């Protein structure tokens, strides 16, 4: 995986995790442990995409350039 693909993947992970935290925070949940759990849960979707060998975007199934 080259640097550009790695940056794209990391950006996707962080956006998903930040959206999870923001949704809970905006609904009034401010407990740091709960927000941390939401951040970790937000990483699950992009991580599953990266681990999918049939996904051509990035991860184990991405074509080498």
C-alpha positions in Angstrom: 0.0 0.0 0.0 1.5 3.3 -1.0 1.5 6.5 1.1 -1.5 8.1 -0.8 -3.7 5.0 -0.3 -2.7 4.8 3.4 -3.6 8.5 3.9 -7.0 7.9 2.2 -7.7 4.9 4.4 -6.7 6.7 7.6 -8.9 9.7 6.6 -11.8 7.3 6.2 -11.2 5.7 9.6 -11.0 9.1 11.3 -14.1 10.5 9.7 -16.2 7.5 10.6 -14.9 7.5 14.2 -15.4 11.3 14.6 -19.0 11.1 13.2 -19.8 8.4 15.8 -18.5 10.6 18.6 -20.2 13.7 17.3 -23.5 12.0 17.1 -23.4 10.9 20.7 -22.0 14.2 22.0 -24.7 16.2 20.1 -27.4 14.1 21.7 -26.1 15.0 25.2 -23.9 12.1 26.0 -20.7 13.5 27.4 -19.2 10.6 29.4 -15.6 10.2 28.1 -15.7 6.4 28.4 -18.8 6.2 26.3 -17.4 8.7 23.7 -14.2 6.6 23.5 -16.2 3.5 22.9 -18.1 5.3 20.1 -14.7 6.3 18.6 -13.6 2.7 18.6 -16.9 1.5 17.3 -16.6 4.0 14.4 -13.4 2.3 13.3 -15.1 -1.1 12.8 -16.8 -0.3 9.5 -13.7 1.0 7.7 -11.6 -1.7 9.3 -13.9 -4.3 8.0 -13.6 -2.8 4.5 -9.8 -2.8 4.7 -9.8 -6.5 5.7 -12.1 -7.5 2.9 -9.9 -9.1 0.2 -12.6 -8.5 -2.5 -12.7 -4.7 -2.0 -10.7 -3.1 -4.8 -10.4 0.4 -3.1 -7.8 -0.4 -0.4 -6.8 -3.1 2.0 -5.8 -6.6 1.3 -7.7 -6.9 -1.9 -6.4 -3.7 -3.5 -4.3 -3.8 -6.6 -0.7 -2.9 -6.2 0.4 0.1 -8.2 
